[in-house]
């Protein structure tokens, strides 16, 4: 039933996962200075570091990362601010049990700088998406989304903070659905058993 969480930095989504009571067997980072490692340790969770700079190729790094993950035999691998583009071979290895949270309402604004791009585009609502990871960056089957209003006077930082609050609620919920066996992948769509809402409409400033 356990989850391995991959991080690169402060690990706020990882912390939300832990505080939601999700069973996490390990937190692994590609950076030894990632702040989230100390948070995980304080929660009594095993930590590991596989530094990408020590490997000559992405493939070599991904192989070492996979070996570290597999030591914990997780049911699910959750990316939580893991700032590495994974190779197709890695993605295939964990197909159907590798998830990510992205700070936009996919398919809008894949990639980086999502909040600034949303403001520049003049959208009325922005948000976050939990999705299964595929070889196409930020294009895997969507599990759940949460949206927030874009308000007059918003900056990228203000909007990012509003979205992040929703991320901390949405990601643990989606992971719990997976662990409970409530997710069904049908082609490029995900269906959730029961009456769970896959889109959360938030109105909090």
C-alpha positions in Angstrom: 0.0 0.0 0.0 3.0 2.3 0.3 4.1 5.3 -1.8 7.5 6.6 -2.7 7.6 10.4 -3.2 10.2 12.1 -5.4 11.2 15.7 -4.6 13.8 18.2 -5.6 13.2 21.0 -3.1 11.1 22.1 -0.1 8.6 19.3 -0.4 5.4 21.1 0.5 3.2 18.7 -1.4 5.2 15.8 0.1 4.5 17.2 3.5 0.8 17.5 2.7 0.8 13.8 1.6 2.4 12.8 4.9 0.1 14.9 7.0 -2.9 13.4 5.3 -1.9 10.0 6.6 -0.9 8.5 3.3 1.5 5.6 3.9 4.9 6.7 2.5 7.8 4.3 2.6 10.4 6.6 1.4 11.2 10.1 0.1 13.9 10.3 -2.5 15.5 13.5 -3.9 17.9 14.2 -6.7 19.4 17.0 -4.5 21.1 16.4 -1.2 20.2 19.9 0.0 16.4 19.5 -0.7 14.6 20.9 2.3 11.9 18.2 2.1 14.3 15.5 3.2 14.5 16.9 6.7 10.7 17.2 6.9 10.4 13.5 5.8 12.9 12.5 8.4 11.0 14.3 11.2 8.0 12.2 10.2 10.0 9.1 10.6 10.1 8.3 6.8 13.2 6.9 5.2 15.0 9.2 2.8 17.4 8.7 0.0 19.4 10.8 -2.4 20.3 10.0 -6.0 22.1 13.1 -7.3 21.6 13.5 -11.0 24.9 15.4 -11.4 26.8 12.2 -10.7 25.5 10.5 -13.8 26.7 11.1 -17.4 23.3 10.5 -19.0 19.7 10.7 -18.2 19.4 7.0 -18.7 22.1 6.3 -16.2 20.5 8.5 -13.6 17.0 7.1 -14.2 18.4 3.5 -13.8 20.0 4.5 -10.4 16.8 6.2 -9.3 14.7 3.2 -10.3 17.0 0.9 -8.3 16.5 3.1 -5.2 12.8 3.3 -5.7 12.4 -0.5 -6.1 14.2 -1.1 -2.8 11.0 0.1 -1.2 8.6 -1.9 -3.5 6.0 0.9 -3.7 2.5 0.6 -5.2 2.8 4.2 -6.4 5.5 6.7 -7.2 4.4 10.3 -6.7 6.3 13.2 -8.1 6.1 16.2 -5.8 8.2 19.1 -7.2 10.6 16.6 -8.8 12.4 18.8 -11.3 13.8 16.3 -13.7 12.4 15.2 -17.1 12.2 11.4 -16.9 13.2 9.2 -19.8 10.6 7.1 -21.7 12.1 3.9 -20.3 11.6 5.1 -16.7 8.0 6.1 -17.4 7.2 2.8 -19.0 8.8 0.9 -16.0 6.2 2.6 -13.7 3.3 2.9 -16.2 0.0 3.2 -14.4 1.6 3.8 -11.1 3.5 7.1 -11.6 1.7 10.3 -10.8 2.5 14.0 -10.8 0.8 17.2 -9.7 1.1 20.2 -12.2 0.3 23.8 -11.3 -2.2 24.5 -14.1 -5.4 23.2 -15.5 -4.0 20.9 -18.1 -3.9 20.7 -21.1 -3.4 24.5 -20.6 0.1 25.7 -19.7 2.2 22.5 -19.6 5.8 23.1 -18.6 7.2 25.9 -16.5 6.2 29.4 -15.4 2.5 28.4 -15.4 1.2 31.2 -13.2 2.9 34.0 -15.1 1.7 32.5 -18.4 -1.9 32.2 -17.0 -1.9 35.9 -16.1 -0.4 36.9 -19.4 -3.2 34.9 -21.2 -5.9 36.7 -19.2 -7.7 33.5 -18.1 -10.4 33.9 -15.5 -9.6 30.6 -13.7 -6.3 28.8 -13.0 -5.5 25.7 -10.9 -3.7 22.4 -10.6 -3.9 18.9 -12.1 -3.0 15.5 -10.8 -2.3 13.1 -13.7 -0.6 9.9 -14.6 2.8 10.4 -16.1 3.5 9.4 -19.7 6.4 10.0 -22.0 4.6 13.2 -23.3 5.5 15.9 -20.7 2.4 17.0 -18.7 0.0 15.2 -21.0 -0.9 12.0 -19.1 -4.4 10.9 -18.2 -6.0 13.4 -15.8 -7.1 12.1 -12.4 -8.3 15.3 -10.8 -8.2 19.0 -11.0 -8.9 22.0 -8.7 -9.5 25.5 -10.0 -9.3 28.9 -8.4 -10.3 32.4 -9.6 -7.8 34.7 -11.1 -8.4 38.0 -9.3 -7.6 41.7 -10.2 -4.2 42.6 -8.9 -2.9 39.1 -8.8 0.8 38.6 -9.3 2.4 35.2 -10.3 3.4 34.7 -6.6 -0.1 35.5 -5.2 -1.7 33.2 -7.8 0.8 30.5 -7.1 0.1 30.6 -3.3 -3.7 30.3 -4.0 -3.1 27.3 -6.3 -0.7 25.7 -3.9 -3.4 25.6 -1.2 -5.5 23.5 -3.5 -2.6 21.3 -4.5 -2.1 20.4 -0.8 -5.7 19.2 -0.7 -6.0 17.6 -4.1 -2.9 15.5 -4.3 -3.4 13.4 -1.1 -7.0 12.9 -2.2 -6.0 11.6 -5.6 -3.3 9.3 -4.1 -5.8 7.9 -1.7 -8.2 7.1 -4.6 -5.3 5.1 -6.2 -4.4 3.2 -3.1 -8.1 2.4 -2.5 -8.4 1.0 -6.0 -10.9 3.6 -7.1 -9.1 4.8 -10.3 -9.9 3.2 -13.6 -7.8 4.2 -16.7 -9.9 4.0 -19.9 -7.7 4.9 -22.8 -6.5 8.5 -22.1 -9.2 9.1 -19.5 -9.4 8.3 -15.8 -12.7 7.4 -14.1 -13.1 7.4 -10.4 -15.4 4.9 -8.8 -18.1 6.2 -6.6 -19.2 9.8 -6.3 -15.9 11.5 -6.0 -15.6 14.8 -7.8 -12.7 14.9 -10.2 -13.0 18.7 -10.6 -13.0 20.9 -7.6 -14.2 24.5 -8.1 -12.6 26.7 -5.5 -13.6 30.3 -4.8 -11.1 31.2 -2.1 -9.0 34.3 -2.5 
